[in-house]
Amino acid sequence: MNYKISIIIPIHNIERYLTQTLESLLNQTIGHENLEIIMVNDCSDDGSKKIINNYADKYENFIAIHLPENSGLPGKPRNIGIERATGEYLMFMDHDDYYSNDACDVFYKKITEKSADVVFSRFNNVFDDGRIQHSPTNFGKVNEIELNNIDENIELLKISPSIWTKIFKRSFIMDNNIRFPEGILAEDLSFVVNSLLKAKRIIYMNNYFNYNYRIRNSKQEKSTINIRDKKVLIAMINGYHNTYNILKEQKREEYTPIIFKSHYQFWMYSFILSDLNFSEKTDLLKNIALLFEEQETPIIEFDNEYYHLYNKIANKEFETAILLSDVIAIFKKREIKSYDKYLNLQKNYQEKHQSMKKLQKRLNIRKKQVAELQTVSGWINYKIKNIFNRLKQKIKS
């Protein structure tokens, strides 16, 4: 069968959310039979494998691929999915998220109508406590941005790479040999930057939200974005190295500041809030200092707190940088604690507000009933109902 879109999902130990993820594909308004769902199981040891096989058994367009050993990061499973795909276009999902019901339909119509290589949009953040928050925009109320190439509006390079908010022409990806780097993080940054630099037609939908990105930050489970151990922070640095190499290969180093500002600030934020020891922190700073040096310290207008930390790292004053990060951490953790307290107060207020609304609704019904009784017709209707009920009681007795 000729599928319109191939959707690639790397999966690892996510049985709790996986059914919702896959059901969001069955509910697509484009018709799930037009989609090729490639589920790449990265050696899960929970119930994920069984769920994947159940969908593959039930639907011929749900393809189950089981890797013999865990690759550790999503780059390899996504590349395996790309090689297996047969659809005209490619989309990607994370294993714990879900699409808006019309996501595939809207994207397919847009990319075919505009003959584009890449189409992308904004998304929703979904938090543990049920909050839903739109991703930010740098473009105000602008509805859509259409480019022949990225040089026409490099502000688009500031947007989060979020691979799952995009649709790509598969022939464009294959012809340009664009793949995810394997064994590192920020792999989506490398893939997206590479794609945007090479794309001949790009559409950005500023007021459409195609995706619901689940942010897990409980003690029991965390999204990768909220893990702050040494392995993850090193993997992010390696990803940044890879993306910078792409810029060098395509002689676009001048885009370094616009691409990397938010990513470097996020890395420093993660470093600040990490619970690593002095030796581990020193090793990390040495690694990222090499990257800063390789980029010849590009002029990046960091926010104030990150500006000072960046300078200490770039100048290889690692001990001072660690002390400074510890001081910043005190204030950051206070902010987080205060914010959590605010959310709890807000939640309590909303619950009380809902209770008050229910009480008010009941009171309004009572007032309406009293008002009806005060009218002649209301009084007659009341009497008739009363007599009728009394007759029913007599008949029963």
VOGU-3710 file (C-alpha; in Angstrom, 3 decimals, decimal comma):
1> mnykisiiip> 0,000/0,000/0,000  1,107/3,567/-0,712  1,082/5,357/2,630  0,842/9,126/2,816  2,948/9,422/5,991  5,331/7,117/7,836  5,420/7,864/11,570  8,467/6,620/13,479  8,320/5,975/17,241  11,351/4,851/19,290
11> ihnieryltq> 9,983/2,957/22,312  11,590/1,939/25,592  9,890/0,951/28,882  6,861/3,213/28,588  3,873/0,861/29,005  2,034/3,414/31,160  1,588/5,910/28,296  2,138/3,851/25,146  -1,499/2,942/24,493  -2,548/6,624/24,544
21> tlesllnqti> 0,292/7,410/22,131  -0,772/4,734/19,650  -4,486/5,455/20,025  -3,830/9,088/19,056  -2,714/7,705/15,679  -5,830/5,581/15,256  -7,899/8,720/15,909  -6,268/10,807/13,166  -8,785/12,552/10,898  -6,640/11,726/7,860
31> ghenleiimv> -7,610/8,075/8,468  -5,124/5,789/10,184  -5,086/3,491/7,136  -3,153/6,249/5,335  -0,390/6,093/7,942  2,485/3,664/8,304  3,283/3,390/12,020  6,820/2,133/12,626  7,267/1,156/16,282  10,932/0,541/17,115
41> ndcsddgskk> 11,201/-1,241/20,448  14,602/-0,377/21,945  14,831/-3,588/23,980  12,092/-2,784/26,534  11,820/-5,071/29,562  8,352/-3,947/30,708  4,970/-4,492/29,021  5,784/-2,241/26,048  6,730/-5,170/23,802  3,357/-6,866/24,341
51> iinnyadkye> 1,466/-3,628/23,587  3,470/-3,110/20,385  2,832/-6,663/19,212  -0,897/-6,369/19,944  -1,190/-3,330/17,655  0,978/-4,965/14,966  -1,234/-8,089/15,062  -4,434/-6,065/14,837  -3,444/-3,492/12,189  -1,356/-4,260/9,105
61> nfiaihlpen> -0,014/-0,691/8,970  1,455/-0,913/12,507  4,979/-2,299/12,049  6,805/-3,758/15,076  10,619/-3,771/15,085  12,365/-5,224/18,144  16,039/-4,365/18,670  18,159/-7,141/20,233  19,924/-4,750/22,613  19,236/-1,314/24,036
71> sglpgkprni> 20,835/1,552/22,116  20,319/3,928/25,043  19,221/6,965/23,041  16,632/7,611/20,299  18,991/8,318/17,372  19,510/4,699/16,286  15,833/3,595/16,538  14,783/6,646/14,505  17,369/5,898/11,808  16,167/2,288/11,621
81> gieratgeyl> 12,651/3,674/11,176  13,770/5,992/8,361  15,337/3,074/6,466  12,164/0,991/6,910  9,732/3,772/5,946  7,827/3,686/2,656  5,502/6,683/3,090  5,700/9,812/0,948  6,384/11,898/4,068  8,024/11,324/7,458
91> mfmdhddyys> 6,915/12,292/10,953  8,316/11,372/14,366  6,793/10,795/17,807  8,157/10,247/21,285  6,772/7,158/23,008  4,912/8,975/25,810  3,251/11,807/23,881  0,225/12,135/21,602  -0,846/14,030/18,492  -3,770/16,379/18,117
101> ndacdvfykk> -6,488/14,500/16,211  -6,003/16,514/13,014  -2,183/16,735/13,142  -1,424/14,416/10,234  -4,275/15,798/8,128  -3,243/19,445/8,611  0,447/18,729/7,989  -0,175/16,553/4,933  -2,445/19,127/3,284  0,016/21,938/4,001
111> iteksadvvf> 3,180/20,176/2,787  1,526/18,908/-0,413  -0,224/22,206/-1,132  3,032/24,180/-0,750  5,351/21,510/-2,239  7,592/22,025/0,791  10,494/19,963/2,126  9,660/20,787/5,757  6,515/21,976/7,572  6,375/22,556/11,312
121> srfnnvfddg> 4,304/24,173/14,037  4,052/24,865/17,752  3,056/22,343/20,424  1,532/21,948/23,895  3,468/21,070/27,039  1,466/18,653/29,215  2,521/18,557/32,877  2,085/15,908/35,577  -0,506/18,034/37,373  -2,695/18,326/34,280
131> riqhsptnfg> -1,607/21,803/33,208  -1,364/22,404/29,459  0,887/25,213/28,268  1,466/26,447/24,717  5,064/26,497/23,525  6,376/30,075/23,206  6,540/32,058/19,984  8,899/34,753/18,737  6,515/35,808/15,979  3,561/37,426/17,759
141> kvneielnni> 0,255/36,990/15,954  1,774/36,081/12,581  -0,178/33,087/11,290  2,317/31,516/8,911  5,857/31,983/7,640  6,793/30,675/4,203  10,422/30,552/3,051  12,313/29,345/-0,005  15,333/28,755/2,237  16,286/29,350/5,864
151> deniellkis> 18,481/32,359/5,023  15,293/34,350/4,363  14,395/34,250/8,064  17,073/32,831/10,371  14,866/33,596/13,404  13,287/30,202/12,757  16,565/28,633/13,902  15,778/29,904/17,430  12,750/27,638/17,714  13,086/24,435/19,741
161> psiwtkifkr> 14,146/21,602/17,386  11,241/19,412/18,664  11,436/16,757/15,954  7,834/15,698/16,678  6,366/19,043/15,508  7,555/18,497/11,942  6,783/16,684/8,723  9,497/16,056/6,122  9,360/15,003/2,494  10,946/11,553/2,618
171> sfimdnnirf> 12,712/11,945/-0,733  14,342/15,154/0,602  15,668/13,298/3,679  16,924/10,338/1,636  18,471/12,386/-1,195  20,425/14,533/1,282  21,377/11,551/3,471  20,063/13,299/6,591  20,141/11,037/9,630  20,182/11,298/13,415
181> pegilaedls> 23,588/11,078/15,128  23,637/7,965/17,286  24,747/7,550/20,892  24,385/11,236/21,783  21,688/13,673/22,893  20,552/16,844/21,070  20,261/14,439/18,132  17,071/16,199/17,082  18,943/19,532/17,007  21,491/18,098/14,557
191> fvvnsllkak> 18,771/16,532/12,376  16,604/19,667/12,288  19,465/22,127/11,705  20,790/19,928/8,897  17,304/19,762/7,359  16,571/23,480/7,612  19,935/24,434/6,106  19,300/22,174/3,090  15,527/22,610/2,599  14,338/24,477/-0,488
201> riiymnnyfn> 10,890/25,293/0,865  9,942/25,683/4,551  6,555/26,448/6,149  6,120/27,405/9,806  2,583/27,437/11,250  2,740/29,853/14,179  -0,825/29,436/15,431  -1,271/25,686/15,086  -0,500/23,156/17,849  -0,016/19,667/16,431
211> ynyrirnskq> 1,460/17,834/19,404  1,081/17,217/23,129  4,497/16,853/24,747  4,347/15,162/28,128  6,805/16,506/30,714  7,406/13,844/33,364  9,181/15,124/36,465  8,000/12,942/39,353  10,355/11,101/41,694  9,332/7,792/40,104
221> ekstinirdk> 9,955/8,775/36,497  11,485/11,680/34,610  11,616/12,765/30,979  15,158/12,868/29,608  14,848/16,654/29,619  14,671/16,544/33,436  17,538/14,088/34,032  20,714/15,841/35,169  23,343/13,149/35,613  26,849/13,227/34,122
231> kvliamingy> 26,032/10,794/31,305  23,148/12,936/30,045  25,088/16,209/30,295  28,036/14,703/28,377  25,664/13,314/25,737  24,225/16,813/25,274  27,718/18,302/24,773  28,473/15,644/22,153  25,238/16,568/20,398  26,232/20,238/20,340
241> hntynilkeq> 29,625/19,287/18,859  27,834/17,363/16,119  25,545/20,277/15,257  28,454/22,702/15,147  30,272/20,379/12,749  27,223/20,514/10,457  27,436/24,319/10,487  31,148/24,172/9,635  30,606/21,684/6,807  28,003/23,979/5,268
251> kreeytpiif> 30,027/27,135/6,009  27,261/28,580/8,198  29,236/29,186/11,404  27,725/32,670/11,616  24,485/30,997/12,762  26,169/29,616/15,888  24,913/32,327/18,307  21,308/32,199/17,141  21,149/28,392/17,291  23,090/27,729/20,472
261> kshyqfwmys> 22,057/30,468/22,923  18,988/28,650/24,300  20,740/25,270/24,242  23,797/26,489/26,148  21,563/28,205/28,692  19,564/25,002/29,115  22,788/23,016/29,586  24,029/25,493/32,209  20,628/25,390/33,929  20,824/21,572/34,081
271> filsdlnfse> 24,404/21,771/35,332  23,423/24,268/38,046  20,615/22,024/39,354  22,605/18,774/39,136  23,670/16,935/42,295  27,084/15,943/40,953  30,278/16,027/42,982  33,139/18,473/42,419  35,182/16,059/40,289  32,241/15,223/38,012
281> ktdllknial> 31,403/18,898/37,582  35,027/19,706/36,722  35,077/17,000/34,032  31,872/18,366/32,524  33,177/21,942/32,466  36,390/20,830/30,778  34,332/19,136/28,076  32,068/22,052/27,317  34,964/24,539/27,540  36,557/22,697/24,602
291> lfeeqetpii> 33,387/23,288/22,598  33,356/26,985/23,485  37,009/27,208/22,472  36,371/25,415/19,180  33,681/27,953/18,377  36,132/30,766/19,183  33,772/32,138/21,848  31,012/33,470/19,550  29,220/36,598/20,684  26,111/35,287/22,420
301> efdneyyhly> 23,935/37,653/24,430  23,280/35,358/27,372  20,839/36,264/30,115  22,705/37,904/32,991  23,122/34,899/35,337  24,312/32,674/32,495  26,579/35,348/31,036  28,860/35,299/34,095  28,906/31,503/34,332  29,658/31,175/30,613
311> nkiankefet> 32,620/33,541/30,917  34,087/31,602/33,834  33,791/28,345/31,876  35,164/29,821/28,648  38,146/31,235/30,569  38,643/27,789/32,170  38,151/29,114/35,702  36,436/25,876/36,616  36,605/26,117/40,406  35,114/29,619/40,347
321> aillsdviai> 32,476/28,467/37,867  31,425/25,632/40,200  31,198/27,999/43,173  29,172/30,449/41,106  26,841/27,660/39,930  26,306/26,579/43,561  25,263/30,113/44,483  22,898/30,372/41,512  21,456/26,957/42,429  20,355/28,248/45,830
331> fkkreiksyd> 18,231/30,930/44,195  16,994/28,624/41,414  15,808/26,000/43,888  14,029/28,688/45,914  12,290/29,857/42,733  11,233/26,294/41,904  9,964/25,707/45,451  8,029/28,987/45,375  6,578/28,117/41,983  5,491/24,664/43,163
341> kylnlqknyq> 3,848/26,309/46,187  2,077/28,737/43,868  0,803/25,836/41,713  -0,570/24,044/44,785  -2,355/27,198/45,928  -3,724/27,685/42,435  -4,931/24,075/42,321  -6,686/24,457/45,703  -8,275/27,681/44,522  -9,538/26,014/41,333
351> ekhqsmkklq> -11,038/23,112/43,302  -12,806/25,504/45,673  -13,931/27,602/42,721  -15,470/24,529/41,051  -17,301/23,655/44,305  -18,656/27,204/44,535  -19,823/27,039/40,925  -21,732/23,801/41,634  -23,350/25,337/44,723  -24,251/28,456/42,753
361> krlnirkkqv> -25,813/26,331/40,017  -27,964/24,466/42,562  -28,982/27,769/44,163  -29,993/29,195/40,772  -32,166/26,125/40,104  -33,894/26,614/43,490  -34,450/30,314/42,773  -35,988/29,456/39,411  -38,314/26,912/41,024  -39,439/29,475/43,627
371> aelqtvsgwi> -39,994/32,075/40,915  -42,183/29,625/38,980  -44,270/28,843/42,055  -44,872/32,542/42,555  -46,624/32,806/39,202  -50,238/31,670/38,744  -49,363/29,153/36,066  -46,529/27,864/38,171  -48,856/27,482/41,155  -51,451/25,577/39,056
381> nykiknifnr> -48,792/23,262/37,605  -47,541/22,620/41,108  -51,080/21,745/42,326  -51,745/19,463/39,348  -48,471/17,586/39,942  -49,288/17,348/43,630  -52,781/15,906/43,010  -51,443/13,519/40,369  -48,786/12,195/42,744  -51,349/11,717/45,526
391> lkqkiks> -53,660/9,742/43,149  -50,717/7,539/42,147  -50,052/6,795/45,803  -53,717/5,844/46,409  -53,787/3,517/43,411  -50,639/1,778/44,641  -52,115/1,304/48,088
//
